[in-house]
Amino acid sequence: MHLAVRLAAAILSVPPDVLAPYVPMMAPAPRNTLEFDLRNEVDSIMSGPCCRSSSDSAPLFAVSREEVNYVNCDSGLPSADIRLFKSENNELSIPEASTYGEITLLGARQLFHHMGLTSYAKSHPNERPSYQFFDLGSGGGRLVIQSHLELPAVFKSVGIELFSSRHKIAAQTWDDLTQNGDASRIRTLAEKSWGIEENDKNIVSTVDLYEGDLFELDISQATHIYVSSLCFSEDMMKRLAAKIELEGISLQMVASLRPFPSSHNEIKNNNEAIKKRASLGSNPWIEYIEMSWTKARGDGCPVYFYSVKHADKT
Ligand SMILES: C[S@@+](CC[C@H](N)C(=O)[O-])C[C@H]1O[C@@H](n2cnc3c(N)ncnc32)[C@H](O)[C@@H]1O
């Protein structure tokens, strides 16, 4: 949490959590003018109206042509025109598509900072980049792509999305950026801003975007996982916790919009057949991060951060 918030909370004698939701949304300061330029580049290639089909520029929210009528492009929230959601018998039925929202570009920078992706601990001069960032439920793929463009510490950015139309937008966006050269140009700018020279690069970084169910994805190589789980059921959260603790052998950090149910620990403790390889624990910390649906209000959405522990490591 921001130092200024802690100080203000101490002066007012209230817990920092009380003030956190009211703190204006700010990205961590860029480390130098190159990183400042980098962010401007990313903002300009990733901003635009919310439907790819509505203009030549990249979408603000990567919703598909089918979904665009149901989303307010300024907020990412369901359209204010309630008539769109009325069925023939006049009952209100909001399609699942209308719940689509994304983390903003600024929010992504806050997220990367809190996940510890904006630097790498070098124990050896040639040791880099070491992280694999996974977005489970990657929608239009913009967070995955931004992690590749802005984070030289990440050498693999992976997204998986259930909705075919959203996956297609993600794949198309990535394809466009690689074809027109923006992806490699901006990644090189990011590396320069981190002080990485051309002849220093020894690992080819990649973006992998899959269409499918996140429960089917191999997450054994993921070091950092983000899951925009606001619409996930309690049962999905339990299943996801179980998957992470069984398969997340390389994991360091998980960030989720919903906390994992504390009962996930009890259930597995009673089941001797399940051997945990990673532990999410039950004490996440919370940061407030800008999302498309909070942007208009000027505040953030609580995100739960779990520092993953491994049984075989001290
Ligand atoms: C709110 S969007 C978040 C998009 C992006 N991750 C972001 O934060 O900007 C969540 C996405 O998760 C997808 N999703 C939900 N359940 C899923 C599943 N079982 N497997 C893959 N994707 C899923 C939804 O289709 C939706 O596009």
The ligand as an ORCA input file, in Angstrom:
! r2SCAN-3c Opt
* xyz 0 1
  C     -13.659     -9.775    -16.743
  S     -12.865    -10.553    -18.096
  C     -11.180    -10.116    -17.806
  C     -10.340     -9.892    -19.024
  C      -8.867     -9.623    -18.706
  N      -8.295    -10.717    -17.955
  C      -8.689     -8.345    -17.910
  O      -8.608     -8.440    -16.685
  O      -8.643     -7.271    -18.494
  C     -12.886    -12.247    -17.536
  C     -12.849    -13.239    -18.656
  O     -12.767    -14.556    -18.101
  C     -13.368    -15.425    -19.044
  N     -13.639    -16.732    -18.414
  C     -14.599    -17.041    -17.511
  N     -14.535    -18.348    -17.193
  C     -13.497    -18.885    -17.906
  C     -12.931    -20.189    -18.021
  N     -13.428    -21.228    -17.325
  N     -11.884    -20.369    -18.832
  C     -11.382    -19.336    -19.552
  N     -11.893    -18.078    -19.497
  C     -12.927    -17.851    -18.686
  C     -14.614    -14.657    -19.463
  O     -15.114    -15.122    -20.696
  C     -14.072    -13.231    -19.532
  O     -13.713    -12.892    -20.854
*
